[in-house]
Amino acid sequence: MSKRRRGIDAELNAIAHSIKEGVRNFRALNQRGDHSQVMTWIIDGKLACAARPLRYHQIYGGSGKALPLEAKPDLDRWIERVRSEGIVSIITFVSEKELGHYRRLLPDGVTLVDYYRGRGFKVDHIPWSDPAHTGYANFDAEILNKRPSLLAAYQQFPKPVLVHCSAAIDRSPPVLAYVVYELRKNGATN
């Protein structure tokens, strides 16, 4: 591996680490019942990262849990909180299985992606299974594969854009790191 490639990889890892730190902060607040922060800004006013709605909720949170009907008001509050931050576009990596967690909350045939659109957001869904559940064997290749899709969607969407997977740990940070790196390289982070 070239010295230049190692330098780029180190920068990508540092950016991803910074994103994960921001996620840890809002996760801790949410798990204590403080929903004042549901996302972390990566590029102020332009790009943010979050976990899927209610993933870290103190009552309904968790991995692989279908949300009960009584969680609907909390889903709507999450969406309004995101909107209050100015978010107008959402790009999500949640898998079809993860979309299923919201089935009880939404009308028949309406997915979380549809619900976002119905609430006025511009949305792109780039399905991606969580490697924590499917294995990490091809994960590096999957990251490389998702990078151009995320960058293209981000560039075409109105800002600010929120990106989320399920937990905002494995999928979103490394791909977002690439987007930030590319934007910095081109002077587009201001």
N, C-alpha and C positions, 0 to 999 in steps of 0.2 A: 504494500500500500504506500502510495506516495505521501510525502510530507504535507502537500497541499490537501490531499484527501483526508488525512488524519486531522488536519486543522478544521476542515469543514465538518467532519464528524463530531469533533469536540464542541464546536459551536452549536451544532444541532442538538447535541446532548445537553448542553447548558441551557438552551432555550426550552427544551422539553422539561428539564428539571424545574425551571422557573415556573412553567405552567402548572406542573404537578404541585408545587408549593402553594400556588394560588388556590388550587382545587382543595388541598388539605385544609386551608383556612375556612372556605365556605362550608366544606363538609362538616368540620367540627362545630361551626355555628348551627347549621341545620340540624345536626343530630342532638343538639341541646334545645331545639325548639325555636331558635332565633333564625328567622328567614329573611333577615335584613340583607343578606348577601346570598344570591343563588347562582352566581357566576363570578368569573375572574376576568378582568380586562387584560388582554394580551397586547393590543395596540389601542390605547385610550380612544374611545369614541368610534372605533372602527371594527375591532375584532375581539370577540370574547369567547370563553370556553365554559361549559357547564356540564354537569351530569344530566341525565334524562330527568324529566320532572318527577319529583318526589323520591328519587333514588336514595337520598340521604335524609328523608323525612323521619322525625323521631318516632312516629307511629307506623307509617306505611312503608318506610324504606327497607331496602335490602335487595339482594340479588335474586333474580328468578321468582319474584313474588308477584302474583296477580293482584292488582289493586282492587279493593272492595268499592262498591258503589258510593259509600260515604266519603271516599277520598276525592270525589268530583269537585267540591268547593276548593279543596287544596290545590288541585290541578289548575283550576281557573285562577286562583291567587298566584300560583307560580307563573303562569302565562302573563298575568297583569304586571307582576314584578319585573319580568323580563322586558315587557313593553315600556314600563316606567323608566327603565335604563336606556330607552331609545332604540332598542333592537327592532329592526324592520325585516330582517332576513334570517332564516335558520337553515343550517346544513346539518343533517343528522346522519350518523353512522349506525344507528341502532339496527339490529337484525329484525327479521320478521318475527322471530320468537319474542324479542323484547317489545316489539309493537303490541304483541298479544297481551302484555301485562295491563294494557289500558282498555281492553275489550269491554269489560263490565261498565266502564265509565262513559262510554260513547255509544251513540245510536248504532244499530246493526249496520255493518259494512263500512263504518267510518273508522279510519285508523288515526293514530296520533298525528301523522303527517297531514291527513285530510283536515283534522281539527285545527292544526296550526294555520293551514291555508284559509279555512273558514273564519279564522280570527284575524285575517288580514295580512299574515306574514307571507313573504316570498320564501319558498321552501324547496330545497333539494334533498332527496333521500338517496344516500349512497350506502346500501345495505352491506353490513360487514359483521360477521359473527365474532363474538367475544372470544379471544384466544384463551382466556382463563377457563372457558368451558369447552373449547374445541381443540386446544393444544397450540403450542407455539412453534411447531416444526416449520411452518412456512410463513411465520409472522413477518420476518424482515422483508420477504418478497411482497407480502400483502401491503406493507407500509409503502414500499417503492411504487406499487401499483396504484395506491389511493392518492398519492401526492399530487399528480397532475390534475386529477378530477377535482380535488378540493381547491387547488389554486385557481383553476378555471372558473369554478362556481363562485368563489370569493370575488374574483375580478369582475365578473358580470353582474353580481348582485348589488342592490342598493345597500349602503352601509348605514348603521353598524350591522355586522353579521355575528350571530351566535353559532358556534359549532359544538355539537355534543354527541357523545356515544352513550353508553349506559352509566359508567362510573367516572368517566373522564380520567382514567388512569392509564390504560394500555393503548387504546386506539387514537383518541384525539390528540394528546400531547405530541407524539412523535411526528404526526402528519402536520399538525399546526406549526411545529418547529420549522419544518421545511418551508411552509408558506411565509412565515416571518423572515426566515433567512433570505428567501428570494425577494421579498419586498424590500428588505434592508439593502440587499445587493443592488437593487434598482432605484434606491432612494425614495420608495413609496410608502414609508412608515410614518411620515409626518402628517 
